[in-house]
Amino acid sequence: MKNKILSFLLAAVMTLSLAACGAESTGSGNITDGGEAGVQSETGGQDAVSGETESGAAEQESETGGQPEEAVPETITISSYNAGKELTELEVPYDPQRIAILDMASLDILDALGVGGRVVGTASTSLDYLQEYINDDIANLGTIKEADLEAVMACEPDVIFIGGRLASSYDALSEIAPVVYLSTDPEIGVVESVRRNAAVIASMFGLEEKAEELMNGFEERIAALQEISEGQSAIVGMCTSGSFNVLGNDGRCSIIGVEIGFENIGVDAKIDTSTHGNEASFEFVVEKAPDYIFVMDRDAAIGTDGAQLAQDIMENELVMSTEAYQNGNLIYLAHPAVWYTAEGGISALDIMLADLETELME
């Protein structure tokens, strides 16, 4: 009997021991699993951080196209006229932040490119579409014919833009900052001159593609006007100080004869008329008997006080006897200030063509 009880007790003890060992083994397994899970969690956290880093690296690589970023140049070399009105190479700052303007065509292009906010000083102008640059926050630098050198120096420009009227001041202005002197070239025409000048200015800011976009559509408009001018003669001139001066194809308003295609019979092509033309009598106009007469009012363009209007000068007995007048082909250019002071600008070109389209196509 005792043996049976001892056997039973021994079996019970062994059973309890085995159960305890099983429980310990199971508990140990939980700790191990939990430990490994914790490590995996920590590793997962590290992987997540690493993933963010790789993502950031991926973003940087995406932004640079997988290539090292190109260094931005401090200066570039452009083509510009010098004091002798010869095209030459000029080193200018790349992406200039402070710009002095003494040429309305250049201001026109800068405005169209969207960098007009960098203008710190400008010459005075009556052009409506550039009036935002005439204010107390932008220094008055004089006129497009006479620069205020002290004012230019005071505004500390990175670069200065001038036109042909200030060629004689080129050297003095160059002592202050690089001078970009651009102009229209009658040999290649106004449109191509605008395209070239816009490309030059745009290259200073990395905006070449935008400049190309801004020139879209001009060729088609020129072609439409050429259909009207085919076989038609014209006298092109301007009224100034009570007289009528004829213009050739070598300067102001040359787009009418060069690109639009009217046969300019007003002057011999060998005579230089680029500045203010050659004074002509109204008998001369009658003698030439043009199909069209185009007139720019210079006095209105520059705001001459008390000046006689172009219409009052032109509509006299002699001119009114011509077929051009009787056929409604005496055309006054509607925006003389644009033609006279901003020829060479992108917006100016648009306005000039619109003046012709309004008169010739409507």
HUHUGI-V428156 format. One line per field, one symbol per residue. phi: phi as a letter, one per 40 degrees, with the letter a starting at -180 (. if undefined). burial: I if it has 24 or more other ideal C-beta (glycine too) atoms within 12 Angstrom, else O. A space follows every 10 residues. Layout:
phi->???
burial->???
//
This chain:
phi->.ddccccccc cccccccccc cccccccccc cccccccccc cccccccccd cccccccccc ccccggbccc ccccbbbbca cbccgbcacb cbccfcbbbb bbaccccdcd cccgbccccb aaccabcdcb cccbaccbcc bhbcbacccc cccccfccab bbbccbdccd ccccccadbc bbacbdcbgc cccccccccc ccccbgbdcc ccccccgccc cccccccccd gbcabbabca fgbbbcbcbb adgcdccccc hcccbcaccc ccbccbgbcb ccccccccfc cbbbbbcccc cbgccgcccd cccccbdccc cccdcccgbc bcccbdcccc bbdhcccccc ccccdccccc bb
burial->OOOOOOOOOO OOOOOOOOOO OOOOOOOOOO OOOOOOOOOO OOOOOOOOOO OOOOOOOOOO OOOOOOOOOO OOOOOIOIII IOOOOOOOOI OIIOOIOIII IIIIIIIIII IIIOIIOIII IIIIIIIOII OOIIOOOIII IIIIIOIIIO IIOOIOIIII IIIIIIIOII OOIIOIIIII IIIIIIOOII IIIIIIIIII IIIIIOIOOO IOOIIOOIOO IIOOIIOIIO OIIIIIIIII OOIIIIIIII IIIIIIIIII IIOIIIIOOO OOIIOIIIOI OIOIIOOIII IIIIIIIIII IIOOOOOOOI OOIIIOOOIO OIOIIOOOII IIIIIIIIII IIIIIIIIII IIIIIIOOII OO
//
